[in-house]
């Protein structure tokens, strides 16, 4: 009888813990889902004249400089930069770079810590976030020259 009661208490504890964990994950996911994506004018007002550094999962991901007329300069922090421009497409901000790689669309959200961005078609939990910003232009190395 005591063993049966102990198993029942354990199952109830596991059941309660599972609901607690589920509720905690739901609360963590809610702010991103409940937030409204930035519009093109809001994105432009926030980024204009800034250089933003982005992280993903605590690791440096890249840097982008936002210039007049929706022009941008991107680097994966390797010294190589590519020029491009951005435009609004529905609730997304899309980037097209001069290297011809095609549009890359993101949904941007503004929070207390800065911008968060989710790539089109990616898992809701996968996003970039603003790690820091600067008013200084990016440092780009010259073109690769080789034999």
C-alpha positions in Angstrom: 0.0 0.0 0.0 2.8 2.4 0.9 4.6 1.5 -2.4 1.4 2.1 -4.3 0.9 5.5 -2.6 4.5 6.5 -3.3 4.1 5.6 -7.0 0.9 7.7 -7.1 2.6 10.7 -5.5 5.6 10.3 -7.9 3.2 10.2 -10.9 1.4 13.2 -9.7 4.7 15.0 -9.1 5.9 14.1 -12.6 2.5 15.1 -14.1 2.6 18.5 -12.2 6.2 19.1 -13.2 5.4 18.4 -16.9 2.7 21.0 -16.8 4.9 23.5 -15.0 7.7 23.0 -17.7 5.1 23.3 -20.5 3.7 26.5 -18.9 7.2 27.9 -18.5 8.1 27.3 -22.2 4.7 28.8 -23.3 5.5 31.9 -21.3 8.9 32.2 -22.9 7.5 31.8 -26.4 4.6 34.2 -25.9 6.4 37.5 -26.0 7.8 36.9 -29.5 4.5 35.5 -30.8 2.5 38.4 -29.2 4.8 41.2 -30.4 4.0 43.1 -33.6 6.7 43.0 -36.3 8.4 46.3 -37.1 7.1 48.0 -40.2 9.6 49.4 -42.8 9.4 53.0 -41.5 9.9 51.7 -37.9 12.8 49.6 -38.9 14.4 52.5 -40.8 13.9 54.9 -37.9 15.6 52.4 -35.5 18.5 51.4 -37.7 19.3 54.5 -39.7 23.0 55.6 -39.2 23.8 52.7 -36.9 26.0 49.7 -37.1 24.4 46.7 -35.3 26.1 43.6 -34.2 24.0 40.4 -34.0 24.4 37.2 -32.0 22.7 33.9 -32.3 22.6 31.5 -29.3 25.2 33.6 -27.5 27.7 33.5 -30.4 28.6 36.4 -32.6 26.8 36.1 -36.0 27.5 39.2 -38.0 27.3 43.0 -38.3 25.3 45.3 -40.5 25.7 49.0 -41.2 22.5 50.9 -42.1 23.0 53.9 -44.4 20.7 56.4 -46.1 18.2 55.3 -48.8 17.9 51.8 -47.3 21.4 50.9 -48.2 23.2 48.3 -46.0 26.6 46.7 -45.6 26.9 43.2 -44.1 29.7 41.1 -42.8 30.0 37.8 -41.0 32.7 39.4 -38.9 35.4 38.0 -41.3 36.4 41.4 -42.7 34.6 40.7 -46.0 31.7 43.0 -46.6 28.9 43.0 -49.1 26.8 45.9 -50.1 23.0 45.8 -50.6 19.7 47.3 -49.8 16.6 46.4 -47.8 12.9 46.7 -48.6 9.6 46.0 -46.8 7.6 42.9 -48.0 4.5 42.5 -45.9 5.5 42.1 -42.3 9.1 41.2 -43.3 12.3 43.2 -44.0 14.1 41.7 -47.0 17.7 42.3 -48.0 19.2 42.0 -51.4 23.0 42.2 -51.7 25.0 43.2 -54.8 26.5 39.7 -54.9 23.2 38.4 -56.4 22.4 35.9 -53.7 18.8 36.9 -53.8 16.4 38.2 -51.2 16.8 37.2 -47.5 13.7 38.1 -45.6 13.5 38.5 -41.8 10.8 39.5 -39.3 12.1 42.1 -36.9 10.8 42.8 -33.4 12.0 45.5 -31.0 12.3 44.7 -27.4 14.0 46.1 -24.3 17.4 44.7 -25.4 17.2 45.9 -29.0 16.2 44.1 -32.1 15.4 40.4 -32.6 15.1 38.9 -36.0 13.6 35.6 -37.2 14.6 34.3 -40.7 11.7 33.5 -43.1 10.7 29.9 -42.7 12.8 29.2 -39.7 11.7 27.7 -36.3 10.2 30.4 -34.1 12.8 29.8 -31.4 15.7 30.4 -33.9 16.5 34.1 -34.1 19.2 36.7 -34.2 19.4 39.4 -31.5 21.1 42.7 -31.3 24.2 42.3 -29.1 25.4 45.9 -29.4 25.3 48.9 -31.6 27.7 51.6 -32.7 27.6 54.9 -34.6 31.0 54.0 -36.2 31.2 52.5 -39.7 32.2 48.9 -40.2 35.7 47.9 -41.0 35.9 46.1 -44.3 39.1 44.6 -45.8 39.9 45.3 -49.5 39.1 42.8 -52.2 40.9 39.5 -52.2 43.9 39.5 -54.5 45.5 36.3 -55.4 47.2 34.4 -58.1 
